[in-house]
């Protein structure tokens, strides 16, 4: 397992570059099967679980809280969770009361008195960034959260928030969580999740500002693996529209060749592209079967230089 250091309010920690997620599909697993997957991940050296207060209306955090109680090394497992998801009517929830309510509910569900990485979940661009940063720093001063980030924010909003944090002597966003993979796509293909997608302009901004990224859907919903096994015709119409283009087909040929040369499944260098990138990245993955997890864990040992990773993507 590879790790990257992260500075938090309570000091420096190491977080595994492969982060296990707990979004929708994993919620369909039985508790026994889910805990087996978590056990295998942790026993392999993984030490971070990503979740959100909004997942399952809070039930996902409760399930992770149950899992943590089964581990004697529970205090070594880092928790990454999100709060302040907008209401069903789309109205923002960025007030101090909203933040405290979500954070306290997360802590109770997880059985923790401290969250290692806390994210503001979704943005509302009409809402001023200044009170968000103020309230976030108030939360940090309680000692209940360490590193802070934003989930699904555009870079101009992150920049505005962090400029205000700097001039006001406060902590700004330290990292960002967005969709990013070797297969480029566009925001509109993730609109059902109100998700922001990495593009080349954003990538250049993240590199210039040295802001790390937590990448979700890091394997492009299995695009490369499915393409290798069954060709374009095997992909769903949605996947074809989202990912099938000349650039991604060229990337497919490159990554397929590399996988064959290194004798690994194609999904391995796809993930390795991210965790070996010149832009610091943690890959947030999901697995619903043990075979999927074992294949994903192979990426932890797959080394390439940042230049080699860049060469997989650049056209």
Rosetta silent file (secondary structure, phi, psi, omega in degrees, C-alpha in Angstrom):
SEQUENCE: XXXXXXXXXXXXXXXXXXXXXXXXXXXXXXXXXXXXXXXXXXXXXXXXXXXXXXXXXXXXXXXXXXXXXXXXXXXXXXXXXXXXXXXXXXXXXXXXXXXXXXXXXXXXXXXXXXXXXXXXXXXXXXXXXXXXXXXXXXXXXXXXXXXXXXXXXXXXXXXXXXXXXXXXXXXXXXXXXXXXXXXXXXXXXXXXXXXXXXXXXXXXXXXXXXXXXXXXXXXXXXXXXXXXXXXXXXXXXXXXXXXXXXXXXXXXXXXXXXXXXXXXXXXXXXXXXXXXXXXXXXXXXXXXXXXXXXXXXXXXXXXXXXXXXXXXXXX
SCORE:     score description
SCORE:     0.000 S_00000001
   1 L     0.000  138.167  175.576    0.000    0.000    0.000 S_00000001
   2 L  -100.604  148.151 -177.773    1.180    3.513   -0.813 S_00000001
   3 E  -128.958  156.893  172.852    0.480    6.434    1.515 S_00000001
   4 E  -130.550  137.638 -179.564    0.511   10.191    1.291 S_00000001
   5 E   -77.126  147.385 -179.002    1.043   12.510    4.220 S_00000001
   6 E  -139.910  134.187  178.315   -1.634   15.005    5.132 S_00000001
   7 E   -89.273  128.795  177.341   -1.526   17.882    7.584 S_00000001
   8 E  -124.108  174.789  179.622   -4.517   18.125    9.910 S_00000001
   9 L   -58.563  -30.493 -177.519   -5.499   20.288   12.848 S_00000001
  10 L  -101.822   18.891  177.379   -4.144   17.600   15.171 S_00000001
  11 E   111.993 -178.200 -175.603   -0.880   17.029   13.320 S_00000001
  12 E   -81.732  137.923  175.429    0.384   15.068   10.340 S_00000001
  13 E  -130.193  160.968  173.176   -1.194   11.767    9.345 S_00000001
  14 E  -107.995  131.153 -178.253   -0.584    9.232    6.576 S_00000001
  15 E  -122.325  128.782 -179.680   -3.560    8.256    4.424 S_00000001
  16 E   -59.808  140.514 -177.912   -3.480    5.319    1.998 S_00000001
  17 L   -67.880  -23.360  172.078   -3.712    6.422   -1.630 S_00000001
  18 E   -96.714  117.955 -177.752   -6.460    3.871   -2.175 S_00000001
  19 E  -112.888  127.155 -178.708   -9.528    4.963   -0.197 S_00000001
  20 E   -85.688  129.937 -178.569  -12.500    2.635    0.087 S_00000001
  21 E   -94.009  174.327 -176.655  -15.836    4.312   -0.562 S_00000001
  22 L  -144.411   38.507 -178.027  -19.286    3.508    0.752 S_00000001
  23 L   -80.597 -158.297 -162.476  -21.693    4.974   -1.768 S_00000001
  24 H   -52.682  -55.542 -171.660  -24.838    3.519   -3.271 S_00000001
  25 H   -63.876  -33.524  179.403  -23.882    0.080   -4.657 S_00000001
  26 H   -68.811  -21.827  178.086  -21.997   -0.989   -1.543 S_00000001
  27 H   -69.593  -13.499  178.348  -25.159   -0.266    0.395 S_00000001
  28 H   -84.742   -7.839  179.704  -26.791   -3.239   -1.338 S_00000001
  29 L   -77.745  153.664  171.197  -24.386   -5.686    0.309 S_00000001
  30 L   -68.268  158.538  178.843  -25.232   -7.614    3.437 S_00000001
  31 H   -58.852  -41.411 -179.371  -23.523   -6.392    6.577 S_00000001
  32 H   -60.635  -47.266 -178.383  -21.436   -9.560    6.701 S_00000001
  33 H   -68.073  -38.991  178.080  -20.198   -9.173    3.118 S_00000001
  34 H   -62.868  -45.153 -179.401  -19.511   -5.464    3.517 S_00000001
  35 H   -65.176  -34.051  176.118  -17.502   -6.020    6.690 S_00000001
  36 H   -62.854  -41.686  178.282  -15.490   -8.764    4.944 S_00000001
  37 H   -65.160  -44.527  177.837  -14.562   -6.311    2.200 S_00000001
  38 H   -60.796  -43.461  179.294  -13.606   -3.643    4.725 S_00000001
  39 H   -58.695  -46.420 -178.911  -11.529   -6.186    6.668 S_00000001
  40 H   -62.657  -42.068  178.478   -9.624   -7.242    3.573 S_00000001
  41 H   -60.752  -48.082 -178.634   -8.968   -3.604    2.636 S_00000001
  42 H   -67.636  -42.257  179.365   -7.683   -2.709    6.100 S_00000001
  43 H   -63.910  -25.251  177.606   -5.629   -5.887    6.436 S_00000001
  44 L   -83.204   -1.327  177.995   -3.990   -5.013    3.090 S_00000001
  45 L   109.035   -7.487  176.012   -2.864   -1.675    4.523 S_00000001
  46 L   -66.311  139.962 -175.460   -5.776    0.546    3.502 S_00000001
  47 L  -137.850   22.747 -179.441   -6.603    2.990    6.258 S_00000001
  48 E  -142.610  129.805  176.380   -9.305    5.393    5.037 S_00000001
  49 E  -113.289  129.168  179.864  -13.065    5.005    4.564 S_00000001
  50 E  -104.672  133.106 -176.441  -14.963    7.688    2.643 S_00000001
  51 L  -148.788 -173.555  175.860  -18.609    8.321    3.418 S_00000001
  52 L  -155.224  149.299  177.999  -21.128   11.182    3.680 S_00000001
  53 L   -59.625  -32.748 -175.313  -23.886   12.169    6.041 S_00000001
  54 L   -76.436  -17.639 -177.406  -26.288   12.150    3.079 S_00000001
  55 H   -68.307  121.808  178.514  -25.588    8.520    2.091 S_00000001
  56 H    62.528   25.348 -178.827  -28.561    6.407    3.024 S_00000001
  57 H    60.590   26.547 -179.435  -30.001    9.236    5.080 S_00000001
  58 H   102.074  -14.665 -176.117  -27.281    8.637    7.664 S_00000001
  59 H   -68.967  -28.465  179.692  -27.599    4.852    7.764 S_00000001
  60 H   -66.978  -42.011  175.915  -24.300    4.341    5.898 S_00000001
  61 H   -62.147  -39.307  178.924  -22.379    6.194    8.599 S_00000001
  62 H   -62.926  -39.158  179.124  -24.134    4.104   11.227 S_00000001
  63 H   -65.612  -41.129  177.390  -23.073    0.929    9.426 S_00000001
  64 H   -66.784  -37.011  175.366  -19.461    2.110    9.306 S_00000001
  65 H   -59.694  -40.510  176.167  -19.705    2.959   12.982 S_00000001
  66 H   -63.080  -42.624 -179.538  -20.753   -0.634   13.625 S_00000001
  67 H   -62.350  -44.281 -177.490  -17.839   -1.882   11.559 S_00000001
  68 H   -58.302  -33.478  179.523  -15.308    0.240   13.428 S_00000001
  69 H   -64.988  -20.846 -178.585  -16.396   -1.360   16.695 S_00000001
  70 L   -83.703   -9.916 -173.837  -15.277   -4.751   15.326 S_00000001
  71 L  -105.750  122.645  175.763  -11.689   -3.578   14.771 S_00000001
  72 L   -65.826  -22.209  179.100   -9.166   -3.433   17.630 S_00000001
  73 L   -98.808   26.115 -173.648   -7.173   -1.017   15.427 S_00000001
  74 H   -55.755  -31.987 -177.509  -10.226    1.203   14.831 S_00000001
  75 H   -73.804  -10.645  176.869   -8.387    4.349   15.901 S_00000001
  76 H   -91.300   -6.180  179.856   -5.893    3.856   13.076 S_00000001
  77 L   -90.512  122.117 -178.324   -8.640    3.952   10.446 S_00000001
  78 E   -82.001  139.838  179.434   -9.089    7.428    8.993 S_00000001
  79 E  -111.845  127.695  175.210  -12.598    8.700    8.396 S_00000001
  80 E  -116.764  112.395 -179.834  -13.454   10.992    5.496 S_00000001
  81 E  -136.699  163.871 -172.619  -17.040   12.219    5.629 S_00000001
  82 E  -124.082  148.760  176.953  -19.123   15.029    4.201 S_00000001
  83 E  -134.788  177.217  175.423  -21.790   17.333    5.573 S_00000001
  84 L    68.539   29.570  173.463  -24.055   20.185    4.489 S_00000001
  85 L   -61.732  139.754 -178.306  -25.653   18.374    1.552 S_00000001
  86 L   -62.101  159.549  176.934  -28.419   20.620    0.157 S_00000001
  87 L   -68.449  168.537 -179.552  -32.052   20.026    1.007 S_00000001
  88 L   -60.702  -28.098  178.417  -34.304   18.134   -1.399 S_00000001
  89 L   -83.495    3.809  176.939  -35.577   21.475   -2.708 S_00000001
  90 L    87.958   -4.503 -179.062  -31.988   22.427   -3.550 S_00000001
  91 L   -70.489  139.685 -177.790  -31.651   25.083   -0.868 S_00000001
  92 L   -70.312  157.576  179.506  -28.150   25.309    0.637 S_00000001
  93 L  -131.866   70.533 -174.737  -27.365   24.250    4.204 S_00000001
  94 L  -112.369    7.223 -178.945  -24.222   26.197    5.078 S_00000001
  95 L   -71.010  163.963  176.689  -25.217   27.874    8.336 S_00000001
  96 H   -59.274  -38.580  179.480  -23.379   27.205   11.556 S_00000001
  97 H   -64.743  -41.673  178.123  -26.418   25.341   12.860 S_00000001
  98 H   -62.153  -46.224 -178.517  -26.502   23.139    9.750 S_00000001
  99 H   -62.470  -45.874 -178.686  -22.787   22.354   10.016 S_00000001
 100 H   -65.478  -39.373 -179.546  -22.941   21.545   13.716 S_00000001
 101 H   -63.202  -46.437 -178.813  -26.029   19.382   13.301 S_00000001
 102 H   -67.428  -43.396 -178.943  -24.473   17.316   10.511 S_00000001
 103 H   -63.810  -45.839 -179.541  -21.087   16.998   12.193 S_00000001
 104 H   -64.252  -36.664  177.684  -22.540   15.960   15.538 S_00000001
 105 H   -66.644  -39.181  177.879  -24.808   13.436   13.815 S_00000001
 106 H   -64.186  -45.947 -179.796  -21.811   12.008   11.931 S_00000001
 107 H   -59.834  -43.041  179.818  -19.725   11.719   15.080 S_00000001
 108 H   -64.518  -46.215 -177.549  -22.545    9.940   16.907 S_00000001
 109 H   -64.581  -38.512 -176.552  -23.212    7.521   14.037 S_00000001
 110 H   -83.981  -11.505 -178.100  -19.513    6.736   13.560 S_00000001
 111 L    69.485   33.949 -176.876  -18.802    6.413   17.282 S_00000001
 112 L  -121.920  158.916  171.474  -16.028    8.978   17.032 S_00000001
 113 L  -110.360    8.517 -174.356  -15.154   12.231   18.753 S_00000001
 114 L  -158.698  136.361  175.929  -13.074   13.413   15.798 S_00000001
 115 E  -109.163  126.888 -177.049  -13.293   13.322   11.962 S_00000001
 116 E   -67.407  -46.683 -178.109   -9.956   13.164   10.143 S_00000001
 117 E  -131.618  120.747 -176.665  -11.135   14.734    6.870 S_00000001
 118 E  -119.029  130.335 -175.121  -14.335   16.761    6.700 S_00000001
 119 E  -115.493  142.731  166.773  -15.858   17.938    3.413 S_00000001
 120 E   -83.867  117.378 -166.921  -18.478   20.509    2.551 S_00000001
 121 E   -90.899  104.975 -179.337  -20.751   18.358    0.381 S_00000001
 122 L    79.835  158.391 -178.728  -21.867   20.174   -2.804 S_00000001
 123 L  -123.679  161.621  168.687  -21.850   23.898   -3.498 S_00000001
 124 L  -133.084  107.168 -167.258  -24.423   26.568   -4.231 S_00000001
 125 L   -68.223  -15.022  176.351  -22.709   29.217   -6.305 S_00000001
 126 L   -81.552  -10.827 -176.861  -25.146   31.989   -5.338 S_00000001
 127 L   -89.004  132.735 -179.038  -24.150   31.583   -1.683 S_00000001
 128 L   -65.014  143.851 -177.885  -21.223   33.745   -0.478 S_00000001
 129 H   -77.613  -24.138 -172.858  -18.070   31.830    0.412 S_00000001
 130 H   -59.849  -50.067  179.405  -17.127   34.027    3.374 S_00000001
 131 H   -66.267  -27.394  177.086  -19.634   32.666    5.922 S_00000001
 132 H   -63.973  -47.670  178.681  -18.860   29.096    4.795 S_00000001
 133 H   -64.742  -41.737  178.950  -15.177   29.564    5.619 S_00000001
 134 H   -59.183  -49.434 -177.706  -16.024   31.344    8.882 S_00000001
 135 H   -67.125  -37.349  178.982  -18.337   28.564   10.047 S_00000001
 136 H   -62.853  -40.012  178.366  -15.931   25.858    8.920 S_00000001
 137 H   -70.548  -32.534  173.672  -13.157   27.416   10.991 S_00000001
 138 H   -60.732  -41.015  177.860  -15.481   27.645   13.965 S_00000001
 139 H   -64.989  -42.413  179.869  -15.973   23.891   13.645 S_00000001
 140 H   -60.655  -36.581 -178.500  -12.239   23.301   13.366 S_00000001
 141 L   -69.172  -14.523  175.546  -11.706   25.263   16.562 S_00000001
 142 L   -77.157  -13.613 -177.588  -13.905   22.785   18.428 S_00000001
 143 L    81.419    9.330 -176.497  -11.266   20.119   17.768 S_00000001
 144 L   -91.217  -12.195  178.785  -13.824   17.826   16.144 S_00000001
 145 E  -136.032  152.844 -179.091  -12.358   17.921   12.621 S_00000001
 146 E  -103.581 -101.726  177.175   -8.867   17.831   11.157 S_00000001
 147 E   -73.109  149.772 -178.343   -8.268   18.508    7.456 S_00000001
 148 E  -126.177  143.409  179.934  -11.060   20.247    5.536 S_00000001
 149 E  -146.070  178.079  177.652  -12.065   19.988    1.901 S_00000001
 150 E  -124.489  142.327 -178.514  -14.849   20.658   -0.552 S_00000001
 151 E  -113.066  120.263  178.619  -16.746   18.070   -2.567 S_00000001
 152 L    63.873   54.681  172.840  -17.967   18.980   -6.064 S_00000001
 153 L  -116.710  142.422  172.937  -16.939   22.626   -6.163 S_00000001
 154 L   -73.610  153.720 -174.036  -15.716   24.457   -9.248 S_00000001
 155 H   -64.174  -32.132  179.980  -12.172   25.800   -9.059 S_00000001
 156 H   -65.762  -33.720  177.821  -13.202   29.461   -9.237 S_00000001
 157 H   -73.126  -39.430  176.383  -15.289   29.009   -6.089 S_00000001
 158 H   -61.047  -43.787 -179.148  -12.481   27.160   -4.320 S_00000001
 159 H   -62.682  -42.859  179.677  -10.102   29.962   -5.241 S_00000001
 160 H   -63.533  -43.325  179.349  -12.483   32.624   -3.985 S_00000001
 161 H   -63.307  -43.116 -177.156  -13.005   30.765   -0.694 S_00000001
 162 H   -74.521  -28.338  173.857   -9.293   30.242   -0.153 S_00000001
 163 H   -65.710  -42.781  177.421   -8.436   33.849   -0.990 S_00000001
 164 H   -63.678  -42.422  179.236  -10.885   34.965    1.693 S_00000001
 165 H   -59.048  -40.859 -177.661   -9.430   32.441    4.145 S_00000001
 166 H   -66.111  -47.503 -177.061   -5.937   33.782    3.493 S_00000001
 167 H   -71.540  -23.235  179.895   -6.764   37.463    3.977 S_00000001
 168 L   -96.323    4.558  177.184   -8.833   36.701    7.084 S_00000001
 169 L    69.412   33.933 -177.736   -6.127   34.531    8.637 S_00000001
 170 L  -120.330  175.477  177.330   -8.192   31.349    8.537 S_00000001
 171 L   -86.877  128.496  175.150   -7.927   27.843    7.142 S_00000001
 172 L   -95.930 -169.948  177.180   -9.236   27.377    3.630 S_00000001
 173 L   -68.621  131.439 -177.430  -10.057   24.213    1.726 S_00000001
 174 L   -98.204  -14.751 -178.737   -7.042   21.892    1.719 S_00000001
 175 E  -161.185  167.084 -176.343   -8.274   19.408   -0.888 S_00000001
 176 E  -132.831  144.129  177.489  -11.068   18.779   -3.356 S_00000001
 177 E  -116.808  114.909 -179.775  -13.209   15.729   -4.138 S_00000001
 178 E  -142.686  173.665  174.765  -14.407   15.433   -7.756 S_00000001
 179 E   -79.927  129.059  179.352  -14.844   12.850  -10.494 S_00000001
 180 L  -154.771  131.993  175.521  -11.527   12.105  -12.178 S_00000001
 181 L  -154.091  175.833  176.825  -10.232    9.165  -14.162 S_00000001
 182 L   -64.215  -28.811  178.772   -8.021    8.342  -17.134 S_00000001
 183 L   -89.076  109.823 -178.598  -11.155    8.429  -19.314 S_00000001
 184 L   -72.546  142.993  174.121  -12.098   12.060  -19.805 S_00000001
 185 L  -146.035 -167.015 -176.075  -15.766   13.008  -19.821 S_00000001
 186 L  -124.425  160.748 -177.451  -17.904   16.069  -19.172 S_00000001
 187 H   -54.187  -37.320 -172.347  -19.919   17.417  -16.258 S_00000001
 188 H   -62.510  -21.377 -179.960  -23.251   16.723  -17.951 S_00000001
 189 H   -80.123   -6.793  177.005  -22.749   12.974  -17.692 S_00000001
 190 H  -121.132   19.491 -177.264  -22.704   13.259  -13.898 S_00000001
 191 H   -63.602  -28.024  179.588  -25.517   15.805  -13.533 S_00000001
 192 H   -62.959  -22.025  178.624  -27.719   13.242  -11.770 S_00000001
 193 H  -105.926    3.738 -174.490  -25.219   13.428   -8.895 S_00000001
 194 L    52.446   42.562 -172.784  -24.554   17.201   -9.244 S_00000001
 195 L  -100.097  148.788  176.774  -20.928   16.180   -9.640 S_00000001
 196 L   -99.083  136.510 -175.617  -17.969   18.141  -10.965 S_00000001
 197 E  -111.020  138.248  176.577  -15.683   16.408  -13.462 S_00000001
 198 L   -64.998  131.361  170.151  -11.966   17.022  -13.909 S_00000001
 199 L  -126.703  177.645 -172.851  -11.072   18.719  -17.186 S_00000001
 200 H   -66.978  -36.539  177.501   -7.744   19.956  -18.488 S_00000001
 201 H   -63.975  -44.518  178.796   -8.279   23.556  -17.343 S_00000001
 202 H   -64.749  -42.111  179.024   -9.166   22.384  -13.839 S_00000001
 203 H   -56.863  -45.562  178.995   -6.220   19.970  -13.824 S_00000001
 204 H   -62.191  -37.904  178.812   -3.831   22.813  -14.610 S_00000001
 205 H   -65.544  -46.077  179.687   -5.383   24.872  -11.806 S_00000001
 206 H   -60.474  -42.382  178.818   -5.029   22.071   -9.255 S_00000001
 207 H   -64.032  -45.812 -177.744   -1.391   21.544  -10.251 S_00000001
 208 H   -63.562  -32.940 -177.932   -0.600   25.273  -10.114 S_00000001
 209 L   -97.103    2.705  177.904   -2.214   25.581   -6.672 S_00000001
 210 L    50.649   43.290  179.759   -0.768   22.295   -5.411 S_00000001
 211 L  -101.001  118.312  179.105   -4.185   21.198   -4.190 S_00000001
 212 E   -65.857  158.069 -177.987   -4.627   17.436   -3.722 S_00000001
 213 E  -126.931  136.584  164.464   -7.673   15.648   -5.100 S_00000001
 214 E   -96.696  116.874 -176.253   -9.806   12.781   -3.834 S_00000001
 215 E   -98.811  123.990  172.134  -11.049   11.174   -7.052 S_00000001
 216 E  -102.810  161.851 -168.875  -14.344    9.293   -7.129 S_00000001
 217 L    49.030   51.128 -174.032  -15.353    6.967  -10.002 S_00000001
 218 L   -71.234  -13.670  178.413  -11.596    6.587  -10.624 S_00000001
 219 L  -107.333   18.900  176.497  -12.113    3.678  -13.039 S_00000001
 220 H    53.211   43.670  178.200  -14.683    5.526  -15.163 S_00000001
 221 H    55.264   35.634  176.565  -17.424    3.110  -14.090 S_00000001
 222 H    77.893   16.363 -174.875  -15.440    0.202  -15.478 S_00000001
 223 H   -53.152  -52.332 -174.880  -15.144    1.717  -18.972 S_00000001
 224 H   -66.931  -42.407 -179.526  -11.718    0.300  -19.822 S_00000001
 225 H   -64.844  -43.598 -179.588  -12.369   -3.168  -18.392 S_00000001
 226 H   -67.445  -38.201  179.448  -15.733   -3.494  -20.119 S_00000001
 227 H   -64.339  -40.110  179.787  -14.295   -2.211  -23.393 S_00000001
 228 H   -65.886  -39.599 -175.256  -11.500   -4.782  -23.252 S_00000001
 229 H   -78.124  -37.425 -171.850  -13.874   -7.677  -22.557 S_00000001
 230 H  -132.402    1.603 -178.863  -16.711   -6.898  -24.944 S_00000001
 231 L    76.819  178.634 -177.075  -15.884   -3.952  -27.180 S_00000001
 232 H   -58.998  -36.674 -176.568  -17.890   -0.771  -27.619 S_00000001
 233 H   -63.423  -22.404 -178.583  -21.113   -2.718  -28.239 S_00000001
 234 H   -80.049  -12.238 -178.512  -20.966   -4.171  -24.713 S_00000001
 235 L   -81.193  148.576  176.301  -21.166   -0.722  -23.127 S_00000001
 236 L   -66.148  156.607  176.940  -24.459    0.781  -22.047 S_00000001
 237 H   -55.227  -37.586  179.024  -25.790    3.649  -24.191 S_00000001
 238 H   -64.700  -43.695  179.577  -25.012    6.017  -21.323 S_00000001
 239 H   -66.324  -37.996  177.910  -21.397    4.786  -21.077 S_00000001
 240 H   -62.540  -43.766 -179.973  -20.971    5.045  -24.836 S_00000001
 241 H   -66.421  -37.589 -175.449  -22.182    8.628  -24.815 S_00000001
 242 H   -76.139  -37.428 -167.069  -20.061    9.538  -21.803 S_00000001
 243 H  -122.434  -20.876 -174.538  -16.770    7.887  -22.673 S_00000001
 244 L   -81.823  106.750  176.088  -16.530    6.643  -26.275 S_00000001
 245 L  -153.465  164.091 -176.312  -14.530    9.191  -28.231 S_00000001
 246 H   -56.963  -37.048 -178.507  -11.278    9.061  -30.218 S_00000001
 247 H   -65.791  -45.936 -179.473   -9.196   10.361  -27.309 S_00000001
 248 H   -70.513  -30.495  176.563  -10.422    7.750  -24.820 S_00000001
 249 H   -68.493  -34.130  174.711  -10.076    4.965  -27.373 S_00000001
 250 H   -67.956  -41.765  176.984   -6.441    5.977  -27.834 S_00000001
 251 H   -62.716  -36.432  176.977   -5.960    5.970  -24.055 S_00000001
 252 H   -59.637  -45.700 -179.659   -7.539    2.525  -23.995 S_00000001
 253 H   -62.797  -39.300  179.611   -4.945    1.192  -26.453 S_00000001
 254 H   -65.908  -46.879 -175.167   -2.119    2.680  -24.391 S_00000001
 255 H   -73.637  -30.940  175.376   -3.311    1.343  -21.065 S_00000001
 256 H   -64.233  -43.630  179.051   -4.142   -2.059  -22.548 S_00000001
 257 H   -62.178  -43.865  179.754   -0.599   -2.326  -23.910 S_00000001
 258 H   -64.082  -42.303  179.410    0.870   -1.359  -20.535 S_00000001
 259 H   -62.145  -40.371  179.109   -1.327   -3.880  -18.696 S_00000001
 260 H   -66.495  -41.119  179.644   -0.218   -6.645  -21.062 S_00000001
 261 H   -64.290  -35.016 -177.234    3.440   -5.710  -20.653 S_00000001
 262 H   -97.714   -0.013  176.153    3.149   -5.780  -16.860 S_00000001
 263 L    57.973   51.536  177.195    0.831   -8.819  -16.795 S_00000001
 264 L  -134.713  160.625  173.975   -1.938   -7.197  -14.762 S_00000001
 265 L   -60.811  151.353 -176.162   -5.653   -6.543  -15.344 S_00000001
 266 H   -62.195  -26.283 -179.707   -6.306   -3.347  -17.290 S_00000001
 267 H   -65.466  -22.078 -175.409   -8.010   -1.779  -14.266 S_00000001
 268 H   -68.654  -56.055  177.132   -4.683   -1.728  -12.406 S_00000001
 269 H   -66.888  -23.204  175.267   -2.787    0.853  -14.503 S_00000001
 270 H   -61.297  -45.652  176.214   -6.044    2.816  -14.854 S_00000001
 271 H   -70.975  -38.670 -178.339   -6.014    3.355  -11.079 S_00000001
 272 H   -62.785  -29.342  175.257   -2.238    3.687  -10.991 S_00000001
 273 H   -52.964  -39.177 -177.731   -2.527    6.643  -13.389 S_00000001
 274 H   -78.856  -49.380 -171.627   -4.150    8.573  -10.553 S_00000001
 275 H   -79.170   -6.926  173.198   -2.150    7.536   -7.520 S_00000001
 276 L  -111.210   11.319 -176.425    1.155    8.028   -9.370 S_00000001
 277 L   -70.499  155.547  175.736    0.107   11.307  -10.960 S_00000001
 278 L   -67.104  -25.042  172.518    2.116   14.502  -10.562 S_00000001
 279 L   -84.968  118.607 -178.759   -1.056   15.950   -9.047 S_00000001
 280 L   -54.573  127.373 -174.122   -1.365   14.444   -5.545 S_00000001
 281 E  -143.885  140.019  165.700   -4.367   12.139   -5.606 S_00000001
 282 E  -110.422  133.202 -178.689   -6.214    9.638   -3.463 S_00000001
 283 E   -98.754  119.377  179.852   -8.486    7.293   -5.454 S_00000001
 284 E   -94.937  108.890 -174.182  -11.874    6.590   -3.834 S_00000001
 285 E  -114.880  161.764  173.141  -13.034    3.223   -5.142 S_00000001
 286 L  -121.880  155.123  176.725  -15.936    0.897   -4.534 S_00000001
 287 L  -148.538  130.424  179.004  -16.065   -2.903   -4.604 S_00000001
 288 L  -107.887   -4.062  177.202  -19.075   -5.182   -4.337 S_00000001
 289 L  -139.303  153.133 -178.825  -17.182   -8.473   -4.636 S_00000001
 290 H   -61.999  -36.371  179.556  -13.944   -9.756   -3.150 S_00000001
 291 H   -62.636  -38.701  177.756  -12.502  -10.365   -6.636 S_00000001
 292 H   -63.133  -43.258 -179.432  -13.062   -6.703   -7.493 S_00000001
 293 H   -64.579  -45.450 -179.532  -11.325   -5.618   -4.317 S_00000001
 294 H   -59.625  -40.432  178.963   -8.341   -7.919   -4.859 S_00000001
 295 H   -65.240  -40.976  179.239   -7.910   -6.540   -8.375 S_00000001
 296 H   -63.719  -41.092 -177.938   -8.085   -2.980   -7.093 S_00000001
 297 H   -63.194  -23.152  177.463   -5.489   -3.632   -4.405 S_00000001
 298 H   -60.971  -27.022 -178.686   -3.000   -4.641   -7.105 S_00000001
 299 H   -65.817  -23.985 -179.366   -2.827   -0.959   -8.076 S_00000001
 300 H   -63.612  -29.567 -177.913   -1.150   -0.161   -4.760 S_00000001
 301 H  -100.314    3.527 -177.607    1.971   -2.014   -5.920 S_00000001
 302 L   -91.619  112.531 -175.792    1.911   -0.791   -9.505 S_00000001
 303 L  -102.423  141.049  169.197    4.598    1.857   -9.935 S_00000001
 304 L  -152.331  156.243  178.112    5.023    4.366  -12.704 S_00000001
 305 L   -77.724  159.407  174.658    6.623    7.787  -12.857 S_00000001
 306 H   -56.934  -33.370  178.669    4.449   10.907  -13.057 S_00000001
 307 H   -67.375  -39.925  177.125    5.758   11.331  -16.604 S_00000001
 308 H   -66.466  -38.060  177.042    4.633    7.819  -17.537 S_00000001
 309 H   -63.843  -45.127  179.869    1.229    8.494  -16.002 S_00000001
 310 H   -61.297  -36.726 -178.582    0.938   11.735  -17.961 S_00000001
 311 H   -66.722  -24.149  176.161    1.867    9.927  -21.179 S_00000001
 312 H   -68.319  -31.254 -173.796   -1.168    7.636  -20.778 S_00000001
 313 H   -93.740  -45.427 -169.940   -3.475   10.639  -20.877 S_00000001
 314 L   -61.809  137.196  179.097   -1.936   13.253  -23.158 S_00000001
 315 L   -99.601    0.000    0.000   -3.061   13.265  -26.785 S_00000001
